Amino acid sequence: MKALLLGVLTLSIFPLGSFDDAEGNSTEAELTKSEAMQVLAGYEEALKHTIEVTSDETQNNDYHSIEEMEEYLHNYMSVSMAEGFTDRFFKETNGEVTVIPQDGPMTFNDSEPIDLMQMEEGKYQATQEQNSELSGHVNKTFTLEFDGEDWIIQDMKTERLGE
């Protein structure tokens, strides 16, 4: 009983998910399911935007370099993920960025629920089960990390589930 009471007192004095930044200021790094869904929906919208504006059918392409696109994507994902995404799905020719026709990147379905698990301070995993003709029955896991200002996606993995 004393251990349980001590644990409760410890949590009330030192709440999970807050930590000191480089200047010693307390920073909230807790993530709710609702906030995780917003981060993942933002990622999904960013993907749709980049593919839509760089397709051959549009005249609204506002990207003149891969670096411009990567800078935009840094709002939603880590630097290494943005670079990998642009390297795989886009090409730059004569100051114009266009999408390379192929199967798209890993997506998030905002109408399906997620499971959210804290990995460590400022780092969570959001998992979503999806079943479609294109991808089959899979679990998609997104690692979300607080970068000091916003939550961004650090990693994504897909695991095939038994049929």
C-alpha positions as CSV (number, residue, x, y, z in Angstrom):
1,M,0.0,0.0,0.0
2,K,2.9,2.4,0.8
3,A,4.5,1.6,-2.5
4,L,1.2,2.4,-4.4
5,L,0.7,5.6,-2.4
6,L,4.4,6.7,-3.1
7,G,3.9,6.0,-6.8
8,V,0.8,8.1,-6.9
9,L,2.6,10.9,-5.0
10,T,5.6,10.7,-7.4
11,L,3.3,10.9,-10.4
12,S,1.5,14.0,-9.0
13,I,4.8,15.7,-8.3
14,F,6.7,14.6,-11.5
15,P,4.0,14.1,-14.1
16,L,4.7,11.7,-17.0
17,G,5.7,13.4,-20.3
18,S,7.2,16.6,-19.0
19,F,10.9,17.3,-19.1
20,D,13.3,20.2,-19.0
21,D,14.6,21.6,-22.3
22,A,18.1,22.9,-22.8
23,E,17.2,26.2,-21.1
24,G,15.7,24.4,-18.1
25,N,12.1,25.2,-19.0
26,S,9.5,22.5,-18.4
27,T,8.1,21.3,-21.7
28,E,4.9,19.2,-22.2
29,A,5.6,16.1,-24.1
30,E,2.4,14.1,-23.4
31,L,0.5,13.0,-26.4
32,T,-3.2,12.1,-26.4
33,K,-4.9,9.9,-28.9
34,S,-6.7,12.9,-30.3
35,E,-3.5,14.8,-30.8
36,A,-1.8,11.8,-32.3
37,M,-4.7,11.5,-34.8
38,Q,-4.2,15.2,-35.7
39,V,-0.5,14.7,-36.3
40,L,-1.1,11.6,-38.5
41,A,-3.9,13.4,-40.4
42,G,-1.5,16.3,-41.0
43,Y,1.0,13.8,-42.4
44,E,-1.6,12.3,-44.6
45,E,-2.7,15.7,-45.9
46,A,1.0,16.6,-46.6
47,L,1.4,13.5,-48.6
48,K,-1.7,14.1,-50.7
49,H,-0.6,17.8,-51.2
50,T,2.9,16.9,-52.5
51,I,1.6,14.2,-54.8
52,E,-1.3,16.3,-56.1
53,V,0.6,19.4,-56.9
54,T,3.5,17.5,-58.6
55,S,1.4,15.3,-60.8
56,D,1.3,16.0,-64.6
57,E,-2.3,17.1,-64.5
58,T,-1.9,20.1,-62.3
59,Q,-0.6,23.6,-63.0
60,N,-0.4,24.4,-59.2
61,N,3.0,23.0,-58.6
62,D,4.6,25.3,-56.1
63,Y,7.8,23.3,-55.7
64,H,10.8,24.3,-57.7
65,S,13.3,22.1,-55.9
66,I,13.4,18.9,-53.9
67,E,14.8,21.0,-51.0
68,E,11.6,23.2,-50.9
69,M,9.5,20.1,-50.7
70,E,11.7,18.6,-47.9
71,E,11.4,21.8,-45.9
72,Y,7.6,21.6,-46.2
73,L,7.6,17.9,-45.1
74,H,9.8,18.7,-42.1
75,N,6.7,20.1,-40.5
76,Y,5.3,16.5,-40.4
77,M,8.2,14.1,-40.3
78,S,11.9,13.9,-39.4
79,V,14.6,15.2,-41.7
80,S,15.8,11.7,-42.7
81,M,12.2,10.6,-43.4
82,A,11.5,13.7,-45.6
83,E,14.7,13.1,-47.5
84,G,13.9,9.4,-48.0
85,F,10.4,10.2,-49.1
86,T,11.5,12.8,-51.7
87,D,14.3,10.5,-53.0
88,R,11.9,7.7,-53.5
89,F,8.8,9.4,-54.9
90,F,9.9,12.6,-56.7
91,K,12.4,13.8,-59.3
92,E,13.6,17.3,-60.1
93,T,14.2,18.3,-63.7
94,N,14.9,21.8,-64.9
95,G,13.7,23.5,-61.8
96,E,10.4,21.5,-61.7
97,V,9.6,18.7,-59.1
98,T,7.4,15.9,-60.4
99,V,6.1,12.7,-58.8
100,I,7.5,9.4,-60.0
101,P,4.5,7.1,-60.9
102,Q,4.4,4.1,-58.5
103,D,2.6,2.8,-55.5
104,G,2.4,5.5,-52.9
105,P,3.9,5.8,-49.4
106,M,2.5,4.4,-46.2
107,T,-0.8,6.1,-45.4
108,F,-2.9,6.7,-42.4
109,N,-6.7,6.3,-42.3
110,D,-8.2,9.0,-40.1
111,S,-11.6,7.2,-39.9
112,E,-10.0,4.1,-38.2
113,P,-9.0,4.1,-34.5
114,I,-5.4,3.9,-33.3
115,D,-3.6,2.3,-30.3
116,L,-1.2,4.7,-28.6
117,M,1.6,3.6,-26.4
118,Q,4.3,5.8,-24.7
119,M,7.8,4.4,-25.4
120,E,9.7,7.0,-23.4
121,E,9.5,10.7,-22.6
122,G,8.5,12.6,-25.7
123,K,8.2,9.4,-27.8
124,Y,5.0,7.4,-28.7
125,Q,4.0,4.7,-31.0
126,A,0.6,4.9,-32.8
127,T,-0.5,1.6,-34.3
128,Q,-3.4,1.2,-36.8
129,E,-4.8,-2.0,-38.2
130,Q,-5.8,-1.7,-41.8
131,N,-7.3,-4.1,-44.3
132,S,-7.5,-3.3,-48.0
133,E,-7.2,-5.0,-51.3
134,L,-4.1,-3.0,-52.1
135,S,-2.1,-3.5,-48.9
136,G,-3.9,-6.5,-47.4
137,H,-4.3,-7.0,-43.7
138,V,-1.6,-5.0,-41.9
139,N,-0.6,-3.2,-38.8
140,K,0.9,0.2,-39.5
141,T,3.1,1.7,-36.7
142,F,4.0,5.3,-36.6
143,T,6.7,6.5,-34.1
144,L,5.9,10.1,-33.0
145,E,8.4,12.2,-31.3
146,F,8.3,15.7,-29.7
147,D,11.0,17.8,-31.4
148,G,10.8,20.6,-28.8
149,E,8.0,22.5,-30.6
150,D,5.8,19.9,-32.4
151,W,5.1,16.3,-32.7
152,I,6.5,14.8,-35.9
153,I,6.8,11.3,-37.3
154,Q,10.2,9.7,-36.8
155,D,9.6,6.3,-38.2
156,M,7.0,4.1,-39.9
157,K,6.7,0.3,-40.2
158,T,4.2,-2.0,-41.7
159,E,3.6,-5.6,-40.4
160,R,1.6,-8.1,-42.4
161,L,-1.0,-9.9,-40.4
162,G,-2.3,-13.4,-40.9
163,E,-5.2,-13.8,-43.2
